[in-house]
Amino acid sequence: MKNKTFYPILDTINSSQDVHTLKNEQLTALSDDVRQFLIKTVAKNGGHFGSNLGVVELTVALHYIFDLPTDKVVWDVGHQAYPHKILSGRKDQLQTIRQQGGLSPFPKRSESIYDAFGTGHSSTSISAAVGMALAHRGEKEPPCVIAVIGDGALTGGMAFEALDHAGDAGANVLVILNDNRMSISPNVGAMTKYLTRLISSPSYTKLRSKGRDVLGKIPNAKEMAMRVEEQAKGLVTPSTLFEEMGFEYFGPVDGNDVDTLTEILRNLKQLRGPRLLHIVTKKGKGCVPAEKDALALHAVSSFDPTTGKKNSSSIKQVTYTDIFSAWIIDQAKEDEQLHVVTPAMCEGSGLAKFHNTFPQRFHDVGIAEQHAVTFAAGLACEGKKPVVAIYSTFLQRAYDQVIHDVAIQNLDVLFAIDRAGPVGPDGATHAGSFDLSFLRCIPGMVVMAPSSGEECKAMLTFGYDYNGPVAVRYPRDEAMEEKKKCKEEKIALGIARVVRQGQKIAILSFGALLDKCHSVAQSADVTLVDMRFVKPLDEKLLCALASTHDHFVTVEDNAIMGGAGSSVDEFIMREDLSVTVTNLGLPDRYLSHGTRAELLRDAELDEDNISHTVQSLLMSEDPI
C-alpha cells in the first residue's frame, strides 16, 4: 500500500452518478486527479495519450452536467475516451487497456452501458448521434445526445453528410467540436485552415444573439468568444459555416477550463435543435513532453512522463512498414512520375521521410479514404504513378472507389496496404481481416502477400511496374528475412515458389505466416509453398501438386470466408482435382485486442496449432 498514489477526489468516484454529488468548486481538483491518474497509468502500461489529456476537463463537465447513460455521448474515433472510462466505473481496469482480456482502447457497447456507440474509425459520431436523436423525436423528455468530434475528423466527408442531415431534420443533437488543431498527423485541408482563421485572424465582431444568451453571463467564455469573433470578420460570412447548415453555433471557448465548460453545457442542455459548441483544447495538456510533441506521444508504449523517452531498451526490429518506407524513397528517386497518396496516415505508413524529401509528390488528403482512392485515379489518368499507402481497415471505407474509379477503368494504381491481418492492441476496428476477401473478387485486380521483407520489396517493385491495379498487403509486424538463395528470385505474375518439397501434404502459405509453416513442414516432412499471389493463383503448380499430394492446407491471416484459401477451394472444384483441402485463417468472429501473437494463437494460426492440423491429417488414413 506504500506505493499507492492517493487521488483525493477521484478515489470517491466509482460511477458517473458519483460525479453529480460533487460541488462545482471540486471539479478542477477532479480534473487534476484524472489527469495525473491518466499520466501515471499510460506511462506505465502504454496507450493513447495526448488526445486523452486534452479532453479531461470536457469529460468531467459532461459527466457532471448530463445524466449518463440516459443521456448519450458519442466519442468520435474514441481514442480520447480514457477519461470517460475512468469516470464511468472503469478506472481500476485502466491498466489493462489494449491488453488481451482488458479494456478496449475505444468505446465499446458490450463493455459498458456508458459507451453509447462503438467507435474506432473517424467521422462517424455525428451520424450515430443524429440517429439516436431522431429515434427519440416526439418524446416529451428525450435524452440529450452529444457527439464529440475532433477537428481532424471533420476532414471526413461523412461528418459533413451528418451535419447536413441534422440541420435539415432539426435533430436535437449537440455537436462538440474539439479543436486542438491536430488529429494524429498534423491536420490538412480547407476546414482546418478555416478553423485556424476563425480563431487567429483580424476582424469578425458580431456575436449571434443566441450565442450572447448562452455565453454572455459567463465572463471567461464571453471574453474569449468576443476576442475570437472580432478576429475573424471578413474571412467568413456573418453566419458561420455551421449556422448555414442549420446549427446554432457557440464559441470558441476554452475547452480546458472546466468551470466555463460546465456553465456553458448547463445552458446548452436547456436548448433544443442542432447545436454546435466549438471548444479549443491543448493536446497533451499537463504533460510537458506531450505538449511539446503531440505527434510522438499520441499513442505510446511505457515511457518516462518527465522526459517522454520510452522505457524499452530493446533493439528495434525492421518491420514491413520500414521496408515500404525505404522502397518508396528509392523508387521515387528513379521515377519522377511517382506520387504518394495517404489518408492522414503519414507517420503510421512510414512516409515521414518521403514527405520531407519529395513534398511536391506527397499528398495527405486527410481522413478521407474515398477521396484518396479517386484522387489517385485522377493522377493515374494524367500519366502519374500513384501509390496509395493505406491501412487495410481504412481501405474498407473506399471499396466502391477501388472498384468504380480504379479497377473498372484498369488504372495504374498501386495499393500498399499496411496493418493486414490482426494488428494487436487496437482490436477489431483496426484489424485488416478482410482485404484478401474483398479484393480478390474484383476483376483485373492483382493481389499479392509477401512472406518476408525481401519479398515485400520485390512485390512492390513488380506492382509498381505492372500496368493496372495492384495490391500488396503486409502486416504490422517484424519483416522476416529470407535465405540468401531466395533473394535473387524475381517476382513473376501468378507464379508461386516451392520452399520445401515433401510428401502427402502441401502447405500453401499466403503471406507473412510462412515462417510459422516452415518449421511445421520440416518436422512433418511435407511440402511448403509460398503462394505469393492470391490473384492470379499459380494454377499450373496447384495442378501439379494435386497429382502428387493427398491434401492441401491453406494458411492465411485473413478471414477464411472468401479469402485466399477459398480461391484454392474454388479452383479445385472447378478443375475437379482429386485432392482435399483444409483452410486455416481468421475465424468467422471478431478478434478482440491483444498482441499479434496472442491473436494469431486465438485464431489457431500459431505454429503449434498449424502443426496439430498437419499431424492430424498425416495420422488419418483418408485426410479430410
matplotlib code that plots the C-alpha trace (Angstrom):
import matplotlib.pyplot as plt

x = [0.0, 3.0, 3.3, -0.4, -1.0, -3.8, -6.3, -8.5, -11.5, -11.1, -10.9, -14.5, -15.7, -16.9, -19.6, -20.8, -23.5, -20.8, -19.6, -23.1, -22.6, -19.6, -19.7, -18.9, -15.6, -14.4, -14.4, -11.0, -9.5, -11.2, -9.8, -6.3, -6.8, -8.0, -5.1, -2.4, -4.0, -4.1, -0.4, 0.8, -1.3, -0.5, 3.2, 3.4, 1.2, 1.1, -1.9, -3.4, -2.1, -2.0, -5.6, -6.9, -5.0, -6.7, -10.2, -10.1, -12.0, -14.6, -15.1, -15.6, -18.0, -20.1, -20.3, -21.2, -23.9, -25.5, -27.4, -25.3, -26.1, -29.7, -28.1, -25.8, -22.2, -20.6, -16.8, -15.5, -12.7, -12.7, -9.0, -9.8, -12.3, -9.9, -11.1, -14.7, -13.8, -12.2, -15.3, -17.7, -16.6, -13.5, -10.6, -9.4, -9.2, -7.5, -4.1, -5.4, -6.4, -5.3, -4.2, -5.9, -8.9, -8.6, -10.4, -10.9, -8.9, -12.1, -15.7, -17.4, -21.1, -20.6, -18.1, -20.2, -23.7, -21.9, -20.4, -23.3, -21.7, -18.7, -16.1, -12.6, -12.8, -13.1, -16.0, -18.9, -20.0, -22.4, -24.2, -24.7, -25.8, -28.3, -29.8, -30.1, -31.7, -34.2, -35.1, -36.4, -38.1, -41.6, -40.9, -41.9, -38.4, -36.0, -32.4, -29.7, -27.4, -23.9, -21.3, -17.7, -15.6, -12.1, -11.2, -9.2, -12.3, -14.0, -11.8, -14.0, -16.9, -19.2, -19.2, -20.5, -23.2, -24.4, -24.2, -26.3, -28.9, -29.1, -29.6, -32.3, -34.1, -33.8, -32.3, -32.0, -28.3, -25.3, -22.1, -18.9, -16.1, -12.8, -10.4, -6.8, -5.6, -4.2, -5.6, -2.9, -0.8, -1.0, -4.3, -4.7, -7.4, -9.7, -11.7, -8.6, -7.5, -11.0, -10.9, -7.5, -8.5, -11.6, -9.5, -6.5, -7.2, -8.1, -11.8, -15.3, -17.0, -20.6, -21.9, -25.1, -28.0, -28.4, -24.6, -24.9, -27.7, -25.6, -22.1, -22.9, -23.2, -20.0, -17.1, -14.3, -16.4, -17.7, -14.2, -12.7, -15.6, -15.7, -11.9, -12.2, -15.3, -13.5, -10.6, -12.5, -14.7, -14.1, -12.8, -16.1, -19.7, -21.7, -23.2, -20.6, -20.5, -22.2, -25.1, -25.6, -26.0, -28.8, -26.8, -26.7, -23.0, -21.4, -17.8, -15.0, -14.4, -11.5, -12.0, -9.5, -11.5, -13.8, -15.8, -16.5, -17.5, -19.9, -21.8, -22.0, -23.1, -25.7, -27.1, -26.9, -28.7, -31.8, -31.9, -33.3, -32.4, -29.0, -26.3, -22.5, -20.1, -16.6, -14.0, -10.3, -8.1, -4.4, -3.4, -1.1, -2.1, -0.5, 2.5, 5.3, 6.8, 3.3, 2.5, 5.8, 5.5, 1.9, 2.6, 5.3, 3.1, -0.2, 0.0, 2.8, 4.3, 5.6, 7.7, 9.1, 6.4, 9.0, 11.2, 8.9, 11.5, 10.4, 11.4, 12.1, 15.8, 15.2, 16.7, 14.1, 13.3, 12.9, 9.1, 7.3, 6.4, 10.1, 10.6, 8.0, 9.4, 12.8, 11.4, 9.2, 12.2, 14.4, 11.6, 10.8, 14.5, 14.3, 10.9, 9.7, 6.2, 5.7, 3.2, 2.2, -1.4, -2.3, -5.4, -3.9, -1.5, 1.8, 3.8, 1.9, 2.5, 6.2, 6.0, 7.6, 10.9, 9.2, 7.2, 10.3, 12.3, 9.6, 7.0, 5.5, 4.8, 3.3, -0.5, -2.0, -5.7, -6.9, -9.3, -10.9, -10.3, -12.8, -11.3, -7.8, -8.5, -10.4, -7.7, -5.1, -7.2, -7.2, -3.4, -3.2, -5.4, -2.8, 0.2, 1.4, 2.2, 0.2, 0.9, -1.9, -0.4, -3.3, -4.2, -6.2, -9.1, -9.3, -9.3, -12.7, -14.1, -13.1, -14.3, -16.6, -13.9, -11.4, -14.0, -15.7, -12.8, -9.7, -10.5, -13.2, -11.0, -8.0, -5.9, -2.3, -2.6, -0.5, -2.1, 0.4, -1.8, -0.3, -1.8, -3.0, -4.3, -4.6, -3.0, -2.8, -3.8, -6.2, -8.6, -11.4, -12.0, -8.4, -7.8, -7.1, -9.1, -10.9, -8.7, -7.9, -11.6, -12.9, -10.0, -9.7, -13.2, -12.5, -11.9, -8.4, -7.0, -3.7, -3.3, 0.0, 1.0, 4.7, 6.3, 9.4, 11.0, 12.8, 9.7, 7.8, 10.3, 10.2, 6.4, 6.2, 8.6, 6.6, 3.3, 4.7, 5.9, 2.7, 0.2, -3.1, -4.4, -2.2, -2.5, 0.4, -0.7, 1.5, 1.2, 2.2, 5.0, 8.7, 9.7, 11.2, 14.5, 14.8, 17.8, 20.3, 19.5, 15.9, 16.8, 17.7, 14.3, 12.2, 8.5, 6.6, 2.8, 0.9, 4.0, 4.4, 7.6, 8.1, 10.1, 10.3, 9.5, 7.8, 5.1, 1.4, 0.5, 1.3, 1.0, 0.0, 1.1, -0.3, 1.8, 3.6, 2.8, 5.3, 7.9, 5.4, 4.7, 8.4, 9.2, 6.0, 6.8, 10.3, 9.3, 6.4, 8.3, 5.6, 5.7, 5.7, 4.7, 5.0, 2.0, 2.9, -0.2, -3.7, -4.8, -4.0, -3.2, -0.4, -2.9, -0.3, 1.6, -1.7, -2.5, 1.0, 0.8, -2.7, -1.3, 1.4, -0.3, -3.3, -4.2, -3.7, -3.6, -4.0, -2.7, -3.5, -4.0, -7.3, -10.9, -11.3, -14.6, -13.9, -10.2, -7.1, -7.9, -11.4, -9.8, -7.9, -11.2, -12.9, -10.1, -10.1, -13.8, -13.8, -11.0, -12.4, -9.0, -8.7, -7.2, -8.9, -8.3, -8.2, -8.4, -6.7, -7.3, -9.2, -12.5, -16.0, -15.9, -14.2, -11.0, -10.6, -7.4, -4.1, -0.7, -0.5, 1.0, -1.9, -4.5, -2.9, -2.9, -6.6, -7.3, -5.3, -2.7, 0.3, 2.9, 1.5, -2.0, -0.8, 1.4, -1.5, -3.6, -0.9, -0.1, -3.8, -4.1, -1.0, -2.4, -5.6, -5.8, -8.0, -7.3, -10.3]
y = [0.0, 2.3, 2.9, 3.6, 7.1, 9.0, 10.9, 12.8, 13.4, 10.6, 7.9, 8.8, 8.3, 4.8, 5.8, 8.8, 9.3, 10.0, 12.9, 14.6, 14.6, 16.9, 20.6, 22.9, 24.0, 20.4, 19.9, 21.4, 19.1, 16.1, 17.1, 17.3, 13.8, 12.3, 13.9, 12.6, 9.2, 9.0, 10.1, 7.6, 4.7, 5.2, 6.0, 2.6, 0.5, 2.4, 3.5, 6.6, 9.6, 13.2, 13.2, 12.0, 14.6, 17.3, 16.3, 15.8, 19.0, 18.3, 14.8, 15.9, 18.6, 16.2, 13.7, 16.5, 18.2, 15.3, 12.2, 9.4, 6.8, 8.0, 10.9, 9.8, 10.8, 9.5, 9.9, 10.2, 7.8, 7.1, 7.2, 10.2, 8.3, 7.1, 9.9, 8.8, 5.2, 6.4, 8.3, 5.6, 2.9, 1.5, 3.3, 0.2, -1.6, 1.2, -0.5, -3.4, -1.2, -2.6, -5.9, -9.2, -9.6, -6.0, -2.8, -1.9, 1.1, 2.6, 2.9, -0.5, -1.0, -4.5, -3.2, -0.6, 0.9, 4.3, 3.6, 4.7, 3.8, 1.7, 3.8, 3.3, 4.8, 8.6, 10.9, 8.5, 10.2, 12.8, 10.3, 8.0, 10.8, 12.1, 8.6, 8.4, 11.8, 11.2, 7.9, 9.9, 12.6, 13.3, 12.2, 14.6, 14.3, 13.0, 12.2, 14.7, 13.3, 14.7, 14.0, 14.9, 15.2, 16.4, 19.0, 16.3, 14.1, 17.0, 16.2, 13.1, 13.7, 11.5, 14.2, 16.8, 14.5, 14.0, 17.8, 18.5, 15.9, 17.1, 20.7, 19.7, 17.4, 19.7, 16.9, 17.6, 17.0, 18.8, 18.5, 19.5, 20.4, 19.7, 22.0, 21.1, 21.8, 18.3, 14.7, 12.1, 13.6, 17.4, 18.3, 19.2, 20.7, 23.7, 23.0, 23.1, 26.4, 27.8, 26.9, 28.3, 31.6, 31.7, 31.7, 33.7, 36.3, 40.0, 41.0, 39.4, 41.4, 40.1, 37.5, 35.8, 36.6, 33.2, 33.0, 36.0, 34.5, 31.3, 32.9, 36.4, 35.7, 33.7, 36.1, 33.8, 32.4, 35.8, 37.3, 34.5, 34.4, 38.1, 38.1, 35.4, 36.8, 40.1, 38.5, 36.7, 39.2, 39.5, 35.9, 34.2, 35.2, 36.8, 33.4, 30.7, 27.6, 25.6, 28.1, 27.9, 24.2, 24.7, 24.6, 27.2, 27.9, 28.7, 29.6, 29.2, 28.7, 27.3, 23.6, 23.2, 25.5, 23.1, 25.9, 27.6, 24.4, 23.3, 26.6, 26.6, 22.9, 23.6, 26.4, 24.3, 21.4, 23.6, 24.3, 22.1, 21.5, 21.2, 23.0, 23.1, 24.1, 24.9, 24.4, 24.9, 22.4, 21.6, 18.1, 16.6, 19.1, 18.6, 16.5, 18.8, 16.2, 15.5, 19.3, 19.8, 16.8, 15.7, 13.6, 11.4, 10.9, 10.4, 6.7, 5.2, 2.2, 2.6, 5.8, 8.3, 11.1, 13.6, 13.2, 11.5, 8.8, 5.2, 2.8, 0.0, -0.7, -3.4, -3.1, -2.0, -4.8, -4.0, -4.1, -4.4, -0.7, 0.1, -1.9, 0.1, 3.3, 2.6, 1.2, 4.3, 6.6, 4.6, 4.2, 8.0, 8.8, 6.6, 7.8, 11.4, 10.3, 8.5, 10.2, 9.1, 9.4, 8.7, 9.4, 11.1, 8.2, 9.7, 8.5, 5.3, 4.2, 5.1, 8.2, 10.9, 10.8, 10.7, 13.8, 15.7, 14.5, 14.8, 17.3, 18.1, 14.4, 13.7, 14.1, 13.7, 14.2, 14.0, 11.4, 10.9, 7.4, 7.6, 10.8, 9.3, 6.5, 8.5, 11.3, 8.6, 7.5, 11.1, 11.2, 7.9, 9.3, 12.0, 9.7, 9.8, 6.6, 6.9, 4.7, 4.7, 4.0, 2.9, 0.6, -2.4, -1.5, 2.0, 0.7, -0.9, 2.7, 3.2, -0.1, 1.5, 3.8, 0.9, -0.8, 2.1, 4.5, 2.4, -1.3, -0.7, 1.8, -0.5, 2.4, 2.1, 2.4, 0.5, 0.0, -0.5, -2.0, -1.9, -3.4, -6.6, -9.3, -9.0, -5.7, -6.2, -3.7, -1.6, -4.5, -5.4, -1.9, -1.8, -5.4, -6.0, -9.2, -8.9, -7.3, -10.6, -11.4, -8.1, -7.5, -10.9, -10.8, -7.6, -8.3, -7.1, -6.7, -8.3, -9.2, -10.2, -11.1, -11.1, -13.6, -11.7, -8.2, -9.1, -10.4, -7.3, -5.1, -7.2, -7.3, -3.5, -3.1, -5.6, -3.9, -0.5, -1.7, -3.6, -1.9, -2.0, -2.0, -4.0, -4.6, -5.6, -6.3, -6.8, -6.9, -4.6, -7.0, -7.7, -8.4, -11.9, -12.4, -14.8, -17.1, -15.7, -18.2, -16.8, -13.2, -13.2, -14.7, -12.2, -11.9, -13.1, -12.7, -15.5, -17.7, -19.3, -20.6, -24.1, -23.6, -27.2, -30.5, -33.1, -35.7, -36.4, -32.8, -29.4, -26.4, -23.4, -20.3, -16.9, -14.1, -13.4, -16.7, -18.6, -18.7, -20.4, -23.0, -23.6, -25.4, -27.4, -28.6, -29.6, -31.6, -33.3, -33.8, -32.1, -29.7, -26.0, -23.4, -19.6, -18.8, -15.1, -14.3, -14.5, -13.4, -14.7, -18.1, -20.3, -22.8, -24.8, -25.5, -26.4, -29.0, -30.5, -30.6, -32.2, -35.1, -35.9, -35.0, -36.1, -32.9, -29.2, -27.0, -23.3, -20.8, -17.0, -14.2, -13.1, -14.3, -17.9, -16.9, -15.7, -15.5, -16.9, -20.5, -20.1, -19.3, -22.6, -24.4, -22.8, -23.8, -27.4, -27.8, -26.1, -28.4, -31.5, -32.2, -35.3, -33.5, -32.5, -29.1, -27.7, -23.9, -22.2, -18.5, -16.0, -17.4, -16.1, -13.8, -10.6, -11.0, -8.7, -6.8, -8.2, -8.7, -10.0, -13.3, -13.7, -13.0, -15.5, -18.1, -17.3, -17.9, -21.1, -19.7, -20.2, -22.8, -25.3, -25.3, -25.4, -28.4, -30.1, -29.7, -31.2, -34.1, -35.0, -35.2, -37.4, -39.8, -40.1, -42.9, -40.7, -37.0, -34.8]
z = [0.0, 0.4, -3.3, -3.9, -5.2, -3.4, -5.6, -3.1, -5.3, -8.0, -5.3, -4.4, -7.9, -8.9, -11.5, -13.4, -10.8, -8.2, -10.2, -9.7, -5.9, -6.2, -5.6, -8.6, -6.9, -6.7, -10.5, -11.0, -8.4, -10.0, -13.4, -11.8, -10.3, -13.6, -15.5, -13.0, -12.9, -16.6, -16.9, -14.4, -15.8, -19.5, -18.8, -17.2, -19.5, -22.8, -24.8, -26.4, -24.5, -25.9, -27.1, -23.7, -21.8, -23.9, -23.1, -19.3, -18.4, -21.1, -19.9, -16.3, -17.4, -19.5, -16.6, -14.2, -16.3, -18.2, -16.9, -18.3, -19.5, -20.1, -22.0, -24.7, -25.5, -28.7, -28.9, -32.4, -33.1, -29.4, -28.6, -26.4, -24.2, -21.5, -19.0, -19.9, -18.9, -15.7, -14.6, -15.6, -13.2, -15.1, -13.5, -11.7, -15.0, -17.0, -16.5, -18.7, -21.6, -25.0, -23.4, -24.2, -21.8, -20.7, -21.6, -25.2, -26.4, -27.8, -26.6, -26.8, -26.2, -24.8, -22.3, -20.6, -20.6, -20.6, -24.1, -26.3, -29.6, -30.5, -32.4, -33.7, -37.2, -37.7, -38.6, -37.5, -34.3, -35.7, -37.9, -34.9, -32.7, -35.2, -35.5, -31.7, -31.5, -34.2, -32.7, -29.7, -31.7, -30.4, -26.9, -24.1, -22.4, -24.9, -23.8, -24.6, -27.4, -27.7, -30.4, -29.5, -32.7, -33.2, -35.9, -37.7, -38.0, -39.9, -42.9, -43.3, -45.7, -43.6, -40.8, -43.3, -44.6, -41.0, -40.3, -43.4, -42.4, -38.8, -39.8, -42.4, -40.0, -37.0, -34.9, -31.2, -31.1, -29.5, -31.5, -29.6, -31.9, -30.1, -31.9, -30.9, -34.5, -34.7, -35.0, -35.3, -38.0, -38.4, -39.9, -43.6, -45.7, -46.1, -42.9, -40.8, -42.3, -41.8, -38.1, -37.7, -39.4, -37.2, -34.0, -35.2, -38.0, -37.8, -37.9, -37.3, -34.5, -34.2, -31.8, -32.8, -30.5, -29.0, -28.5, -26.4, -24.3, -23.7, -23.3, -22.1, -18.4, -18.3, -18.1, -19.3, -22.2, -23.2, -23.2, -25.4, -27.7, -28.3, -28.9, -31.4, -33.1, -33.5, -35.2, -37.9, -39.6, -43.3, -43.6, -43.0, -43.7, -41.0, -40.3, -39.8, -42.0, -39.3, -39.0, -42.7, -42.3, -39.7, -36.5, -33.7, -33.3, -29.9, -29.2, -29.5, -25.7, -23.6, -23.6, -20.7, -18.3, -16.5, -14.7, -18.0, -19.7, -17.0, -17.2, -20.9, -21.1, -18.4, -20.6, -23.8, -22.2, -21.9, -25.7, -28.4, -32.0, -33.8, -31.7, -32.1, -29.4, -30.6, -27.9, -28.1, -26.2, -25.9, -26.9, -24.3, -21.7, -18.3, -19.6, -20.8, -23.3, -24.8, -25.1, -26.9, -29.2, -29.5, -32.6, -30.9, -27.8, -29.5, -28.7, -26.6, -25.0, -21.5, -21.1, -18.6, -18.3, -17.3, -20.4, -22.8, -23.5, -24.0, -21.3, -23.7, -24.3, -26.9, -30.4, -32.9, -35.5, -39.1, -39.9, -43.2, -42.8, -42.7, -45.9, -47.6, -46.3, -47.7, -51.0, -51.8, -51.4, -53.7, -56.3, -56.2, -56.9, -60.1, -61.3, -61.1, -62.0, -58.6, -56.3, -52.9, -51.5, -47.9, -45.9, -42.7, -42.1, -43.0, -39.9, -39.5, -43.1, -42.9, -45.1, -43.0, -44.8, -48.2, -47.2, -46.3, -49.3, -52.0, -50.7, -54.1, -54.8, -51.4, -50.9, -47.5, -48.2, -44.5, -43.1, -46.5, -47.8, -50.6, -51.9, -51.6, -53.9, -56.5, -56.3, -57.1, -60.0, -61.3, -61.0, -63.0, -65.7, -66.3, -66.6, -63.0, -61.0, -57.8, -54.7, -52.2, -48.8, -46.6, -43.7, -44.6, -42.2, -43.7, -47.3, -46.5, -46.4, -50.0, -51.5, -54.1, -55.3, -55.7, -58.0, -59.7, -60.1, -60.4, -61.4, -63.9, -65.7, -65.3, -64.0, -62.9, -59.1, -56.6, -53.2, -50.4, -47.7, -44.2, -41.0, -42.8, -40.5, -36.7, -35.7, -32.0, -29.2, -31.3, -31.7, -34.1, -35.5, -36.8, -37.8, -41.5, -41.6, -44.9, -47.6, -49.4, -49.5, -50.8, -53.2, -54.9, -56.3, -58.3, -62.0, -63.1, -59.6, -58.8, -55.2, -53.5, -49.9, -49.1, -46.7, -46.0, -46.2, -49.4, -51.0, -49.9, -51.6, -54.8, -54.9, -54.5, -57.4, -59.5, -58.6, -59.5, -62.9, -63.6, -65.9, -63.9, -60.3, -57.9, -54.1, -51.9, -48.3, -45.3, -41.6, -38.7, -37.8, -38.0, -41.6, -41.7, -43.6, -46.4, -47.0, -49.5, -52.2, -52.4, -52.6, -56.3, -57.4, -59.3, -58.9, -62.0, -62.4, -60.8, -60.0, -56.6, -55.0, -53.6, -50.4, -49.4, -51.2, -49.1, -49.4, -48.8, -47.7, -49.3, -47.1, -49.2, -47.3, -48.3, -46.8, -43.5, -41.8, -43.9, -41.1, -38.8, -41.5, -42.3, -39.0, -39.3, -42.8, -41.8, -38.8, -40.6, -43.9, -46.0, -48.9, -48.3, -50.9, -50.7, -52.9, -53.2, -55.3, -54.1, -57.5, -60.0, -58.5, -59.7, -61.2, -63.1, -59.8, -58.0, -60.7, -60.4, -56.6, -56.7, -58.7, -56.1, -52.8, -50.9, -49.2, -49.2, -46.1, -46.9, -44.3, -44.3, -41.8, -43.5, -42.9, -44.1, -45.7, -49.2, -48.6, -50.3, -49.2, -50.7, -54.0, -53.9, -53.0, -56.0, -58.4, -57.2, -57.5, -60.9, -62.2, -60.4, -58.8, -56.6, -53.5, -50.3, -48.6, -45.1, -44.8, -41.9, -41.4, -39.2, -37.8, -38.5, -35.5, -34.5, -32.6, -29.6, -28.7, -27.6, -29.2, -32.7, -31.4, -28.9, -31.6, -34.0, -31.3, -30.6, -34.3, -34.2, -36.6, -34.3, -35.0, -32.5, -34.0, -37.6, -36.6, -34.9, -38.0, -40.2, -37.8, -37.5, -41.3, -41.5, -38.9, -40.8, -43.4, -45.6, -44.8, -44.9]

ax = plt.figure().add_subplot(projection="3d")
ax.plot(x, y, z, "-o")
ax.set_aspect("equal")
plt.show()
